[in-house]
Amino acid sequence: MTLSRADFPEGFVFGTATSSYQIEGHGFGGAGPTHWDSFAATPGNVVRAENGAVACDHYNRLEEDLDLLAGLGADAYRFSTSWARVLPEGRGPVNEAGLDFYDRLVDGLLARGIKPAATLYHWELPSALADLGGWRNRDIADWFGDFTAVIMGRIGDRVWSAAPINEPWCVGWLSHFDGHHAPGLRDIRAAARAMHHVLLAHGRATEVMRGLGMRNLGAVCNFEWSEPASDDAGAIGAAATYDAIYNRFFLGGLFKRAYPEEALAGLEPHLPDGWQDDFDSIAQPLDWLGLNYYTRKLIDHRPGPWPNYAEVEGPLEKTQMGWEIYPDGLRDFLIRTARDYTGDLPLYVTENGMANADTADRPDIARIDYLSRHLNAARAAIAEGVPLRGYFTWSLMDNYEWALGYEKRFGLIHVDFDSLQRTPKASYQALADWWR
């Protein structure tokens, strides 16, 4: 389906997104070790034990990649900064080469007429802080605030928008309860504390950025539309628990100064003492909220200890990740979020895209279809009165897909991970045509 800017409100922002560890090449430029490096070096955690040492070599190919971004016609570019690139030990001495890199990135975007949309943290915790407990340690809120002051003291005067932490569910639950991401823990106490502390760190960083005079500050959460796998009461309750943990826990903290009861049923005994007193910091006023959306999940009841849910394979067409393609979930999340949490606050779709088994010379028709269907779901939400202000695709280029290594390709640009040659895909050209 052909789309154009005329199909969206005036001033609607189109862009694409990446993250630092996934594209930069963490082995370059004086970056310090991260818990992802050690996680990947542990057998069984990551496909072929692949890591982000080289990734897409974006650190050394910055100008080429910014030119490709400009050729796409993007209004804005959502990138993240690496804590360990700027502060190799997480605290203490600054790596000036790291600050210089982000200076060049921001200046290069502005020179091309592209709005820099910064995310401070996208999962690459410095190893020295992981050794001190990482997200389980309440002190991380202050460590993160100090990092915020350093990086935004350098580039904060030129970024168009900023958000502290990408996808708190992944930082907290996926990494500390499910064990699928670094640090790879399977511990409910660790998960509860990480989930709370990531919100506390978000609030502290927001306070720091406000103190620097920055504006257009937001939060970025990921969402999965959850539906019961049947009409059984157990499945309905399990889907509500999944929704509470995945979606409503973080929205509740940010906008209602409370966590949902279905999540507290299992997490409350493990939350840190005095957690109820932290909402003054957590619930800092925001200028926008970003929603990352990819799929829905069908949920059934599972016997055993809380949280008593299990994912059930759904019947819909799936991406290379095995995720169902369900555009209605994006529409419904936008409507529900505005209705129940954010009201008139501007919303952005900050990530949406699909992994597909692409080659450099085969048109990625499936991705074009996926993007067009989700953009139309976004239009449907706007028609319902949702104050949606922009849409960012994931991702600009194929990259390091965390525990899945370099197998899953989300990019608009194909990357040959041997030669590192970039080749724009058909979806890149389709978006360039739509956005003109």
Protein Blocks (a to p, Z undefined) as FASTA:
>chain_A
ZZdfklpcehiacdddddfklmnopmgghiacdfklmmmmpghkaghhiafklmnommmm
mmmmmmmmmmnopabdcddddfklmmmnopajddfklmmmmmmmmmmmmmnopacdddfb
ghiacfklmmnopjmlmklmmmmmmmmmmmmmmmmmmcfbdcfbgckllmmmmmmmnopa
cehiacfklmmmmmmmmmmmmmmmmmmmmmnopahiaddddddddddfbfbfklmmmmmm
mmmmmmmmmmmmmmnopacfklmmmmmmmpcehklmmmmmmmgccfbdcdddfbdcdddd
dedjdehiacdddfbdcdfkopacdfklmmmmmmmmmmmmnomaccddfbgcddddddfk
lccfklmmmmmmmmmmmmmmmmnopacfbdcdddfbdcdehjnojmbccbfbdcdfklop
acddfklmmmmmmmZZ
